[in-house]
Amino acid sequence: MYDGKLRCIISEKIKKKKLKLLSIISPKALISKSAQHEEGFLAMPNVVVHKKTKIGKNCYLNVNAVVDHECVIGDGVHIMGSAYIAGRVKIHNYVSIGANATVLPDVEIGEGAIVGAGSVVTKDVKPYNVVVGNPAKFLRKNTKKYNTNIFS
């Protein structure tokens, strides 16, 4: 469930079969009327998404995650339980934000990056970097490889 790129690949295969992707929003989630989300959106109980936030395709927001105002979230992003994304944050495609992580205002997180659980992100994260700690620091590169032959 943490791999947004694979989730997006599978979703495209499903759509080619003329099946519709579902968005599931818990009745206990609070999504601002001015927030927007695309297909395949999952919002678990107690998720909060504030005003003017834009969320891409196939994104998962787990229990108690909060996305503050005017954020832009790309496709295939997974924000784990109790993570807090402050205002005006930009999260690119296929990012994973760990449980209880905090991302401070105006930070940009590059494509394919991973933010470790409990980390506090105070500055931009480069694409495909894994960051951990308080403040979050570079740990290693995220070098995932995909085998999509299972769809042939």
Secondary structure, DSSP 8 states (H G I E B T S, - for coil): ---HHHHHHHHHHHHHTT-----EE-TT-EE-TT-EE-SS-EE-TT-EE-TT-EE-TT-EE-TT-EE-TT-EE-TT-EE-TT-EE-TT-EE-TT-EE-TT-EE-TT-EE-TT-EE-TT-EE-S-B-TTEEEETTTTEEEEE-------GGG-
